[in-house]
């Protein structure tokens, strides 16, 4: 392409895309952004960047979502550093810069294939302004899709535009960046094979050995990253929970839906309620398989003619781009952000196909009409994209849109209810939670939110029932224990609250919310022997965490002035009262000393033994506390307070044993 033929249309396209997305830079963090960004302590320090490449547990606070995408996590840490915190502008700006450079490489690649600068930039604009692309640009953590696609497009563009670089493998540098961002980039050798076969080997079957030889460097790089992905992905990672068979037979129908969305993007949805098909003997399954067969036939037919090979390549790109999310069962059968990679190829195919038809049309008037229609399509696409940006503005706007388009989506209903609950509208939230319940009857997150909402409405019995139900459904999920513990703490049930918060921290050591609340609970409970180790451990995890630093520097309150002097002839009761007073003043040693004095006056005094148990608990002396608690229960087997204090000491000793 001539430089003079690329500059003005290129600037026009980049400006149009920037203006179209000008209303998205302050959009909120959404959905998976919370566990991977705003709750993720590791992205809060650029000093963790080397660790991101060796430890995938830094990518999320949810063990099941921890995937090896080190370059994405690195970019998030840089955004946090630039914005001096969770300023959404810097996160969106970072994503958008990747997006604009992707369009530059896409235009370069399209220009090499089409040989026409204007058409190349139109195809780039058709992709860049498409409303379906807005989800990936707005959804910050899904920049992983954008960055992996960037690697594919940039690698192919460099391969096509700079043949002299091939022998040095320089075109593989951006491909490696894609591999470090998300696994779908691993389809690069297949895309490269299609490019070489169609445009450099004249689509001749006999030339396939030459194609394969030229693929060797990319195949070696792909194999290397496959090994790294396998070894560095934590064992707890889970891509989904659906039936593999039902997921696979649904994908052809999903392909058809994606294809239609390119031309009619009227039903874009952040959380589709499409369910996996139950059998291949359904209209949707049959239609999907017919569509895939027609797509493959179209690719083969277009590959026969040199003029239509860009169409063949674009359609092949569409199919190859969908394979990674089609053969590995995921939690949802479709997502809008999965269209990002395949739509690059579809934009090329459509642009090339329409341009070929226009070239055959002798009438200049009709050509002008087609050109005007193309401009109208871009304008309408831009308007649709700005509307999608508005939908992604807040959790409330996003999830309301989901409830309208997917009324049978229990998770969507729950998340809109959560948005209303966050705004203090607990009654409306409850309506949506209860609508979601029959659709997702075994959903721990819904049970948690019902517990929170009922608690806010003062319905404590209902609240506790749902918190316990959440733990029953997911006993190994830290969140179920954290939210129950948080509610228990508001009810001054400190011992139970601490036990639940300890369980949350044990299940997910990176959960800073649970750590911070447990530190506060220890401080309120006077458990200084437990507070200091937890604060220091948290600082090792997050050296700059202000909450942990505050608790690490906190000192136990000094004992208050001694209680009045005991009478000349004290009774066991007066000495016990003095012991209790010492405990309340945090003078735990004095509490024990006075309780022992009471025992000299009355050897079988269960209340004195209980005071010794409680004071030793506060000092972290679990063996002494257990011994005293057992003595109190020997004397009074029905003494519930002593039973509770003993249970606490035994649980803490057991926990300390596991920690060692």
C-alpha positions as CSV (number, residue, x, y, z in Angstrom):
1,X,0.0,0.0,0.0
2,X,1.2,3.5,-0.8
3,X,1.9,5.6,2.3
4,X,-0.2,8.5,0.8
5,X,-3.1,6.1,0.5
6,X,-3.0,4.9,4.1
7,X,-2.4,8.0,6.2
8,X,-5.7,9.9,5.8
9,X,-8.1,6.9,6.0
10,X,-6.0,5.5,8.8
11,X,-6.2,8.7,10.9
12,X,-9.9,8.9,10.1
13,X,-10.6,5.4,11.3
14,X,-8.5,5.8,14.5
15,X,-10.2,9.1,15.3
16,X,-13.7,7.6,14.6
17,X,-13.0,4.7,17.0
18,X,-11.6,7.0,19.7
19,X,-14.6,9.2,19.5
20,X,-16.9,6.2,19.6
21,X,-15.3,4.9,22.7
22,X,-14.9,8.4,24.4
23,X,-17.8,7.6,26.7
24,X,-16.3,4.4,28.2
25,X,-13.1,5.5,30.0
26,X,-14.8,6.0,33.4
27,X,-16.9,2.8,33.2
28,X,-16.9,0.7,36.4
29,X,-15.1,-2.5,37.1
30,X,-17.5,-5.4,36.4
31,X,-18.1,-9.1,37.2
32,X,-14.8,-11.0,37.0
33,X,-12.9,-7.7,37.4
34,X,-13.5,-8.0,41.1
35,X,-11.8,-11.3,41.9
36,X,-9.0,-10.7,39.3
37,X,-8.3,-6.9,39.8
38,X,-10.0,-5.0,42.7
39,X,-9.8,-7.8,45.3
40,X,-6.4,-9.1,44.0
41,X,-3.7,-7.9,46.3
42,X,-0.9,-8.9,43.9
43,X,-1.8,-6.3,41.2
44,X,-1.2,-3.6,43.8
45,X,2.5,-3.7,43.5
46,X,4.7,-3.7,40.4
47,X,7.3,-5.5,42.5
48,X,5.2,-8.6,42.0
49,X,5.7,-8.6,38.2
50,X,8.5,-11.3,38.1
51,X,6.3,-13.5,40.2
52,X,3.4,-13.3,37.7
53,X,5.4,-15.3,35.2
54,X,6.1,-18.1,37.6
55,X,3.1,-18.2,39.9
56,X,-0.4,-18.2,38.3
57,X,-2.1,-18.1,41.8
58,X,-1.4,-14.3,41.5
59,X,-4.0,-13.9,38.8
60,X,-7.1,-14.1,41.0
61,X,-8.3,-14.5,44.5
62,X,-10.5,-17.5,43.4
63,X,-8.4,-20.7,43.2
64,X,-10.7,-22.0,40.4
65,X,-10.1,-18.9,38.3
66,X,-6.3,-18.8,38.6
67,X,-4.9,-19.1,35.1
68,X,-1.4,-18.5,33.7
69,X,-1.8,-15.1,31.9
70,X,1.3,-13.3,33.2
71,X,1.3,-10.4,30.7
72,X,-2.3,-9.6,31.5
73,X,-1.6,-9.5,35.2
74,X,1.5,-7.4,34.6
75,X,-0.5,-4.9,32.6
76,X,-3.0,-4.6,35.5
77,X,-0.2,-4.0,38.0
78,X,1.2,-1.2,35.8
79,X,-2.3,0.4,35.5
80,X,-2.7,0.3,39.3
81,X,0.7,1.9,39.6
82,X,0.0,4.7,37.1
83,X,-3.4,5.4,38.5
84,X,-2.2,5.3,42.1
85,X,-5.0,2.9,42.9
86,X,-8.1,1.5,41.2
87,X,-8.7,4.4,38.9
88,X,-10.8,2.9,36.1
89,X,-9.5,5.5,33.6
90,X,-6.0,4.1,33.5
91,X,-7.2,0.6,33.2
92,X,-9.5,1.5,30.3
93,X,-6.8,3.7,28.7
94,X,-4.3,0.8,28.8
95,X,-6.8,-1.6,27.1
96,X,-7.7,1.0,24.5
97,X,-4.1,1.6,23.5
98,X,-3.8,-2.1,22.8
99,X,-7.0,-1.9,20.8
100,X,-5.8,1.0,18.6
101,X,-2.5,-0.7,17.8
102,X,-4.4,-3.9,17.0
103,X,-6.4,-1.9,14.4
104,X,-3.1,-0.6,13.0
105,X,-1.8,-4.2,12.6
106,X,-5.1,-5.4,11.2
107,X,-5.1,-2.7,8.6
108,X,-1.5,-3.6,7.6
109,X,-2.5,-7.3,7.3
110,X,-5.7,-6.6,5.4
111,X,-3.7,-4.3,3.1
112,X,-1.3,-7.1,2.2
113,X,-4.1,-9.4,1.4
114,X,-6.5,-7.0,-0.4
115,X,-3.9,-4.8,-2.0
116,X,-6.1,-1.7,-1.4
117,X,-5.5,0.8,1.4
118,X,-9.0,2.1,1.5
119,X,-10.6,-1.4,1.7
120,X,-8.1,-2.4,4.4
121,X,-9.0,0.5,6.6
122,X,-12.7,-0.1,6.0
123,X,-12.3,-3.7,7.1
124,X,-10.4,-2.4,10.2
125,X,-13.2,0.1,10.9
126,X,-15.9,-2.5,10.4
127,X,-14.2,-4.6,13.1
128,X,-13.2,-1.7,15.4
129,X,-16.7,-0.1,15.4
130,X,-18.7,-3.3,15.7
131,X,-21.0,-3.2,18.8
132,X,-20.1,-6.9,19.6
133,X,-16.5,-5.8,20.1
134,X,-17.5,-3.3,22.9
135,X,-17.7,-6.0,25.5
136,X,-14.0,-7.0,25.2
137,X,-13.0,-3.3,25.2
138,X,-15.2,-2.4,28.2
139,X,-14.6,-5.6,30.3
140,X,-11.2,-4.9,31.7
141,X,-10.1,-8.4,32.6
142,X,-11.1,-9.5,29.1
143,X,-8.3,-7.5,27.7
144,X,-6.8,-11.0,27.7
145,X,-8.8,-11.7,24.6
146,X,-7.7,-8.5,23.1
147,X,-4.0,-9.0,23.8
148,X,-4.0,-12.6,22.5
149,X,-5.7,-11.4,19.3
150,X,-3.2,-8.6,19.1
151,X,-0.4,-11.1,19.1
152,X,-2.0,-13.2,16.3
153,X,-2.8,-10.2,14.1
154,X,0.6,-8.5,14.6
155,X,2.5,-11.7,14.0
156,X,0.7,-12.3,10.7
157,X,1.0,-8.7,9.7
158,X,4.8,-8.8,10.2
159,X,5.1,-12.1,8.4
160,X,3.1,-10.8,5.4
161,X,4.7,-7.3,5.2
162,X,8.4,-8.1,6.0
163,X,9.4,-11.4,4.3
164,X,13.1,-10.6,5.1
165,X,12.4,-10.9,8.8
166,X,11.1,-14.4,8.5
167,X,14.5,-16.1,8.7
168,X,15.2,-14.4,12.0
169,X,11.8,-15.2,13.4
170,X,11.0,-11.6,14.4
171,X,7.4,-12.1,13.4
172,X,7.1,-14.5,16.3
173,X,7.8,-11.8,19.0
174,X,4.2,-10.5,19.0
175,X,2.9,-14.1,18.8
176,X,4.8,-14.8,22.1
177,X,3.0,-11.8,23.6
178,X,-0.3,-13.3,22.6
179,X,0.7,-16.7,24.1
180,X,1.5,-14.9,27.4
181,X,-1.9,-13.4,27.4
182,X,-4.4,-16.2,26.7
183,X,-4.4,-19.7,25.2
184,X,-6.5,-19.0,22.1
185,X,-3.4,-17.4,20.6
186,X,-2.1,-20.9,20.2
187,X,-4.0,-21.2,16.9
188,X,-1.4,-19.0,15.3
189,X,0.2,-21.9,13.3
190,X,-3.2,-22.8,11.9
191,X,-3.8,-19.2,10.8
192,X,-0.3,-19.0,9.3
193,X,-0.8,-22.2,7.4
194,X,-4.0,-20.9,5.9
195,X,-2.3,-17.6,4.9
196,X,0.7,-19.4,3.3
197,X,-1.5,-22.0,1.6
198,X,-3.9,-19.5,0.1
199,X,-1.7,-16.5,-0.8
200,X,1.8,-17.9,-1.2
201,X,1.4,-21.5,-2.4
202,X,-1.6,-20.8,-4.8
203,X,-3.9,-23.1,-2.7
204,X,-2.3,-26.1,-4.3
205,X,-2.6,-29.3,-2.2
206,X,0.7,-30.6,-3.6
207,X,2.5,-27.7,-1.9
208,X,1.4,-28.7,1.6
209,X,4.9,-30.1,2.5
210,X,6.4,-26.7,1.8
211,X,3.7,-25.1,3.9
212,X,4.5,-27.4,6.8
213,X,8.2,-26.7,6.6
214,X,7.6,-23.0,6.9
215,X,5.4,-23.6,9.9
216,X,8.2,-25.3,11.9
217,X,9.3,-22.2,13.9
218,X,5.8,-21.3,15.0
219,X,5.0,-24.9,15.8
220,X,8.1,-25.1,18.1
221,X,7.1,-21.9,19.8
222,X,3.5,-23.2,20.2
223,X,4.7,-26.5,21.7
224,X,6.9,-24.6,24.2
225,X,4.0,-22.5,25.4
226,X,1.7,-25.5,25.6
227,X,4.1,-27.1,28.0
228,X,4.4,-23.9,30.0
229,X,0.6,-23.6,30.1
230,X,0.3,-27.1,31.3
231,X,2.9,-26.9,34.0
232,X,2.1,-23.4,35.3
233,X,-1.7,-23.7,35.5
234,X,-2.6,-24.4,39.1
235,X,-4.4,-27.7,39.7
236,X,-7.4,-26.0,41.3
237,X,-8.1,-24.1,38.0
238,X,-11.5,-25.1,36.6
239,X,-12.7,-23.8,33.2
240,X,-16.3,-24.8,33.7
241,X,-18.7,-27.4,35.0
242,X,-20.9,-28.3,32.1
243,X,-21.4,-31.7,30.5
244,X,-18.6,-31.9,27.8
245,X,-20.9,-33.7,25.4
246,X,-23.8,-31.2,25.7
247,X,-21.3,-28.3,25.4
248,X,-19.8,-29.7,22.2
249,X,-23.1,-30.4,20.5
250,X,-24.2,-26.8,21.3
251,X,-21.2,-25.1,19.8
252,X,-22.3,-25.3,16.1
253,X,-25.5,-23.6,17.0
254,X,-23.4,-21.0,18.9
255,X,-21.3,-20.4,15.8
256,X,-24.4,-19.7,13.8
257,X,-25.6,-17.2,16.5
258,X,-22.2,-15.4,16.4
259,X,-22.3,-15.3,12.6
260,X,-25.7,-13.7,12.7
261,X,-24.6,-11.2,15.3
262,X,-22.0,-9.8,13.0
263,X,-24.8,-8.7,10.6
264,X,-27.6,-8.2,13.2
265,X,-26.0,-7.3,16.6
266,X,-29.4,-6.7,18.3
267,X,-29.2,-9.2,21.1
268,X,-25.7,-8.5,22.6
269,X,-25.7,-9.7,26.2
270,X,-23.1,-9.7,29.0
271,X,-24.5,-13.0,30.4
272,X,-26.5,-15.1,28.0
273,X,-29.1,-17.5,29.3
274,X,-28.6,-20.0,26.4
275,X,-28.5,-23.5,27.9
276,X,-26.5,-26.4,26.5
277,X,-28.6,-28.6,24.1
278,X,-29.8,-31.9,25.5
279,X,-29.4,-33.9,22.3
280,X,-28.2,-33.7,18.7
281,X,-31.7,-34.5,17.7
282,X,-33.0,-31.0,18.1
283,X,-33.7,-28.3,15.6
284,X,-31.0,-26.0,17.0
285,X,-28.3,-28.8,16.9
286,X,-29.3,-29.8,13.3
287,X,-29.2,-26.2,12.2
288,X,-25.9,-25.6,13.8
289,X,-24.3,-28.6,12.0
290,X,-25.8,-27.5,8.7
291,X,-24.3,-24.0,9.2
292,X,-20.8,-25.4,10.0
293,X,-21.0,-27.6,6.9
294,X,-22.0,-24.6,4.8
295,X,-19.2,-22.6,6.3
296,X,-16.6,-25.2,5.4
297,X,-18.1,-25.6,1.9
298,X,-17.9,-21.8,1.4
299,X,-14.3,-21.8,2.5
300,X,-13.4,-24.5,0.0
301,X,-15.4,-22.9,-2.8
302,X,-13.8,-19.4,-2.2
303,X,-10.3,-20.9,-2.1
304,X,-10.5,-22.1,-5.7
305,X,-10.6,-18.6,-7.1
306,X,-7.7,-16.2,-6.5
307,X,-10.0,-13.2,-6.3
308,X,-12.1,-14.8,-3.6
309,X,-9.3,-16.2,-1.5
310,X,-9.4,-13.3,1.0
311,X,-13.0,-14.4,1.7
312,X,-11.8,-18.0,2.2
313,X,-9.1,-16.8,4.6
314,X,-11.5,-14.6,6.5
315,X,-14.0,-17.4,6.9
316,X,-11.3,-19.8,7.9
317,X,-10.1,-17.3,10.5
318,X,-13.7,-17.1,11.8
319,X,-13.8,-20.9,12.2
320,X,-10.3,-21.3,13.6
321,X,-10.9,-18.4,16.1
322,X,-13.9,-20.2,17.6
323,X,-12.3,-23.6,17.9
324,X,-10.4,-23.0,21.3
325,X,-13.7,-22.0,23.1
326,X,-15.6,-24.8,21.4
327,X,-13.6,-27.9,22.2
328,X,-12.9,-27.1,25.8
329,X,-16.1,-27.0,27.9
330,X,-16.5,-23.7,29.7
331,X,-19.0,-22.5,32.3
332,X,-21.2,-20.8,29.7
333,X,-21.9,-22.0,26.2
334,X,-21.5,-18.6,24.7
335,X,-20.1,-15.1,25.6
336,X,-20.0,-11.9,23.6
337,X,-16.2,-11.5,24.2
338,X,-15.6,-14.8,22.4
339,X,-16.6,-13.0,19.1
340,X,-13.6,-10.7,19.3
341,X,-11.0,-13.0,17.7
342,X,-13.2,-14.6,15.0
343,X,-14.7,-11.2,14.0
344,X,-11.3,-10.0,12.7
345,X,-11.5,-12.7,10.0
346,X,-15.2,-12.1,9.4
347,X,-14.6,-8.3,8.8
348,X,-12.0,-9.2,6.2
349,X,-14.3,-11.8,4.5
350,X,-17.3,-9.4,4.3
351,X,-15.3,-6.5,3.1
352,X,-13.5,-8.5,0.4
353,X,-16.8,-10.2,-0.7
354,X,-18.7,-7.0,-1.0
355,X,-15.8,-5.2,-2.8
356,X,-15.6,-8.1,-5.3
357,X,-19.3,-7.7,-6.1
358,X,-19.0,-3.9,-6.4
359,X,-16.1,-4.3,-8.8
360,X,-18.3,-6.3,-11.1
361,X,-21.0,-3.7,-11.1
362,X,-20.7,-1.5,-14.2
363,X,-23.0,1.2,-12.9
364,X,-21.2,4.1,-11.1
365,X,-24.5,5.0,-9.4
366,X,-24.9,1.6,-7.8
367,X,-21.3,1.8,-6.7
368,X,-21.9,5.1,-5.1
369,X,-25.0,3.7,-3.4
370,X,-22.9,0.8,-2.0
371,X,-20.2,3.2,-0.8
372,X,-22.9,5.3,1.0
373,X,-24.4,2.2,2.5
374,X,-21.0,1.2,3.8
375,X,-20.6,4.6,5.5
376,X,-24.1,4.2,7.0
377,X,-23.2,0.8,8.4
378,X,-20.1,2.3,10.1
379,X,-22.2,5.1,11.6
380,X,-24.8,2.7,12.8
381,X,-22.2,0.5,14.3
382,X,-20.6,3.4,16.1
383,X,-24.0,4.4,17.5
384,X,-24.6,0.8,18.7
385,X,-21.1,0.7,20.3
386,X,-21.7,3.9,22.2
387,X,-25.0,2.4,23.4
388,X,-23.1,-0.7,24.6
389,X,-20.6,1.5,26.4
390,X,-23.5,3.1,28.3
391,X,-24.8,-0.3,29.2
392,X,-21.4,-1.2,30.7
393,X,-21.2,2.1,32.7
394,X,-22.3,0.6,36.1
395,X,-23.1,-2.8,37.5
396,X,-26.8,-1.7,37.7
397,X,-27.0,-0.7,34.1
398,X,-25.2,-3.8,32.9
399,X,-27.2,-6.3,34.9
400,X,-30.5,-4.6,34.2
401,X,-29.8,-5.1,30.5
402,X,-29.1,-8.8,31.2
403,X,-32.3,-9.3,33.1
404,X,-34.3,-7.8,30.1
405,X,-32.5,-9.9,27.5
406,X,-32.1,-13.1,29.6
407,X,-35.1,-13.2,32.0
408,X,-34.3,-16.9,32.7
409,X,-30.8,-16.2,33.7
410,X,-30.6,-16.7,37.5
411,X,-27.1,-15.3,37.8
412,X,-28.2,-12.2,35.9
413,X,-31.2,-11.7,38.2
414,X,-29.0,-12.2,41.2
415,X,-26.4,-9.7,40.0
416,X,-29.0,-7.0,39.3
417,X,-30.4,-7.7,42.8
418,X,-26.8,-7.3,44.1
419,X,-26.5,-3.9,42.4
420,X,-29.8,-2.8,44.0
421,X,-28.7,-4.1,47.4
422,X,-25.4,-2.1,47.0
423,X,-27.5,1.0,46.5
424,X,-29.4,0.3,49.7
425,X,-32.6,-0.8,48.0
426,X,-32.9,-4.1,49.9
427,X,-36.6,-4.7,49.1
428,X,-36.1,-4.6,45.3
429,X,-33.0,-6.7,45.7
430,X,-35.0,-9.3,47.6
431,X,-37.5,-9.5,44.7
432,X,-34.7,-10.3,42.2
433,X,-33.0,-12.7,44.5
434,X,-36.2,-14.6,45.0
435,X,-36.9,-14.6,41.3
436,X,-33.4,-16.1,40.8
437,X,-33.8,-18.8,43.4
438,X,-36.0,-21.3,41.4
439,X,-33.8,-20.8,38.4
440,X,-30.5,-21.5,40.3
441,X,-31.6,-23.4,43.4
442,X,-28.1,-24.6,44.3
443,X,-26.1,-21.4,43.8
444,X,-23.9,-20.5,46.8
445,X,-23.5,-16.9,45.8
446,X,-27.2,-16.4,45.7
447,X,-27.6,-17.9,49.1
448,X,-24.9,-15.5,50.4
449,X,-26.7,-12.5,48.9
450,X,-30.0,-13.7,50.4
451,X,-28.3,-13.9,53.8
452,X,-26.9,-10.4,53.5
453,X,-30.2,-9.0,52.3
454,X,-32.3,-10.7,55.0
455,X,-29.8,-9.5,57.5
456,X,-30.1,-5.9,56.4
457,X,-33.9,-6.2,56.6
458,X,-33.6,-7.5,60.2
459,X,-34.8,-11.0,59.4
460,X,-32.0,-12.7,61.3
461,X,-33.4,-16.3,61.3
462,X,-33.8,-16.2,57.5
463,X,-30.4,-14.6,57.1
464,X,-28.6,-17.3,59.1
465,X,-30.5,-20.1,57.3
466,X,-29.2,-18.9,53.9
467,X,-25.6,-18.3,55.2
468,X,-25.6,-21.9,56.5
469,X,-27.1,-23.2,53.2
470,X,-24.3,-21.4,51.3
471,X,-21.7,-23.2,53.4
472,X,-23.5,-26.5,52.9
473,X,-23.4,-26.1,49.1
474,X,-19.8,-24.9,49.0
475,X,-17.9,-25.8,52.2
476,X,-14.6,-25.3,50.5
477,X,-15.4,-21.9,49.2
478,X,-13.8,-19.1,51.3
479,X,-16.6,-16.6,50.5
480,X,-19.3,-18.7,52.1
481,X,-17.4,-18.6,55.4
482,X,-16.3,-15.0,55.1
483,X,-19.8,-13.5,54.6
484,X,-21.3,-15.7,57.4
485,X,-18.4,-14.6,59.7
486,X,-19.0,-11.0,58.8
487,X,-22.7,-11.3,59.7
488,X,-21.9,-13.1,62.9
489,X,-19.6,-10.3,63.9
490,X,-22.3,-7.7,63.5
491,X,-24.4,-9.9,65.9
492,X,-21.6,-9.8,68.5
493,X,-21.1,-13.6,68.2
494,X,-17.4,-13.1,68.2
495,X,-16.2,-16.6,68.8
496,X,-18.3,-18.0,66.0
497,X,-17.4,-15.1,63.7
498,X,-13.6,-15.7,64.3
499,X,-14.0,-19.4,63.6
500,X,-15.7,-18.7,60.2
501,X,-13.2,-16.0,59.3
502,X,-10.3,-18.3,60.1
503,X,-11.8,-20.9,57.8
504,X,-12.1,-18.3,55.1
505,X,-8.4,-17.4,55.4
506,X,-7.3,-21.0,55.6
507,X,-9.3,-21.8,52.3
508,X,-8.0,-18.7,50.5
509,X,-4.8,-17.1,51.8
510,X,-5.1,-14.3,49.3
511,X,-8.5,-13.1,50.5
512,X,-7.6,-9.7,51.9
513,X,-11.2,-9.0,52.9
514,X,-11.3,-12.0,55.2
515,X,-7.8,-11.2,56.6
516,X,-8.7,-7.6,57.4
517,X,-11.9,-8.5,59.2
518,X,-10.2,-11.3,61.1
519,X,-7.5,-8.9,62.3
520,X,-10.3,-6.6,63.5
521,X,-12.1,-9.4,65.2
522,X,-8.9,-10.5,67.0
523,X,-8.3,-6.9,68.1
524,X,-11.9,-6.6,69.4
525,X,-11.7,-9.9,71.1
526,X,-8.4,-9.1,72.7
527,X,-6.7,-12.0,71.1
528,X,-3.3,-10.4,70.8
529,X,-1.4,-13.7,70.6
530,X,-3.3,-14.4,67.3
531,X,-3.4,-10.9,65.9
532,X,0.3,-10.3,65.6
533,X,1.2,-13.4,63.7
534,X,-1.7,-12.8,61.3
535,X,-0.7,-9.2,60.7
536,X,2.9,-10.1,60.0
537,X,1.9,-12.9,57.7
538,X,-0.4,-10.5,55.8
539,X,2.4,-8.0,55.4
540,X,4.6,-10.7,53.9
541,X,1.8,-11.2,51.4
542,X,1.1,-7.5,50.8
543,X,3.9,-5.4,52.2
544,X,2.1,-2.1,51.5
545,X,-1.3,-3.1,52.9
546,X,-2.3,-0.3,55.3
547,X,-4.7,-2.3,57.3
548,X,-2.2,-5.1,58.1
549,X,0.4,-2.5,58.9
550,X,-1.9,-0.7,61.3
551,X,-2.6,-3.9,63.2
552,X,1.0,-5.0,63.2
553,X,2.0,-1.8,64.9
554,X,-1.0,-1.9,67.3
555,X,-0.1,-2.6,70.9
556,X,-2.3,-4.2,73.6
557,X,-4.0,-1.6,75.7
558,X,-2.2,-1.2,79.0
559,X,-3.9,-2.6,82.0
560,X,-6.2,-0.1,83.7
561,X,-5.5,0.9,87.3
562,X,-5.8,-1.9,89.7
563,X,-9.2,-2.7,91.1
564,X,-10.0,-1.6,94.7
565,X,-8.1,-3.6,97.4
566,X,-9.9,-6.8,98.5
567,X,-11.6,-6.7,101.9
568,X,-9.6,-8.0,104.9
569,X,-11.6,-11.3,104.8
570,X,-12.5,-11.8,101.1
571,X,-15.1,-14.3,100.1
572,X,-14.7,-16.5,97.0
573,X,-17.4,-14.4,95.3
574,X,-15.6,-11.0,95.9
575,X,-12.3,-12.5,94.6
576,X,-14.0,-13.9,91.5
577,X,-15.5,-10.4,90.8
578,X,-12.0,-8.9,91.1
579,X,-10.8,-11.6,88.6
580,X,-13.5,-10.7,86.2
581,X,-12.7,-7.0,86.5
582,X,-9.1,-7.7,85.8
583,X,-10.1,-9.6,82.6
584,X,-12.2,-6.7,81.4
585,X,-9.2,-4.4,81.9
586,X,-7.1,-6.8,79.7
587,X,-5.0,-7.7,82.8
588,X,-5.1,-11.4,81.9
589,X,-2.3,-12.3,84.3
590,X,-4.1,-10.6,87.2
591,X,-7.3,-12.4,86.2
592,X,-5.6,-15.7,86.5
593,X,-3.9,-14.8,89.8
594,X,-7.1,-13.7,91.4
595,X,-9.0,-16.8,90.1
596,X,-6.4,-19.0,91.6
597,X,-6.9,-17.1,94.9
598,X,-10.6,-17.8,94.7
599,X,-9.9,-21.5,94.2
600,X,-7.9,-21.6,97.4
601,X,-11.0,-20.4,99.2
602,X,-13.3,-22.7,97.2
603,X,-11.4,-25.6,95.5
604,X,-14.4,-26.7,93.4
605,X,-15.3,-23.3,92.0
606,X,-16.2,-23.8,88.3
607,X,-16.5,-20.1,87.6
608,X,-12.9,-19.5,88.7
609,X,-11.6,-22.3,86.4
610,X,-13.6,-20.7,83.6
611,X,-12.0,-17.3,84.2
612,X,-8.6,-19.0,84.0
613,X,-9.7,-20.6,80.7
614,X,-10.8,-17.3,79.2
615,X,-7.6,-15.4,80.2
616,X,-5.3,-18.1,78.9
617,X,-7.3,-18.0,75.6
618,X,-6.5,-14.3,75.3
619,X,-2.8,-15.0,76.0
620,X,-2.7,-17.8,73.4
621,X,-1.9,-20.5,76.0
622,X,-4.0,-23.2,74.6
623,X,-2.8,-26.1,76.7
624,X,-3.4,-24.2,80.0
625,X,-6.8,-23.0,78.8
626,X,-7.8,-26.6,77.8
627,X,-6.8,-28.0,81.2
628,X,-8.7,-25.3,83.1
629,X,-11.8,-25.6,80.9
630,X,-11.9,-29.4,81.4
631,X,-11.7,-28.8,85.2
632,X,-14.6,-26.3,85.1
633,X,-16.7,-28.9,83.2
634,X,-15.7,-31.7,85.5
635,X,-17.2,-29.6,88.4
636,X,-20.2,-28.3,86.3
637,X,-20.9,-30.5,83.2
638,X,-23.8,-28.1,82.2
639,X,-21.6,-25.0,82.3
640,X,-22.2,-23.7,78.7
641,X,-19.8,-20.7,78.9
642,X,-17.0,-22.9,80.0
643,X,-17.9,-25.4,77.2
644,X,-17.6,-22.5,74.7
645,X,-14.3,-21.3,76.0
646,X,-12.9,-24.9,76.0
647,X,-14.1,-25.4,72.5
648,X,-12.4,-22.2,71.4
649,X,-9.1,-23.3,73.0
650,X,-9.2,-26.8,71.4
651,X,-10.0,-25.4,68.0
652,X,-7.1,-22.9,68.2
653,X,-4.7,-25.5,69.3
654,X,-5.8,-27.7,66.4
655,X,-5.4,-24.8,64.0
656,X,-1.9,-24.0,65.3
657,X,-0.9,-27.7,64.8
658,X,-2.0,-27.6,61.2
659,X,-0.1,-24.4,60.6
660,X,3.1,-26.0,61.8
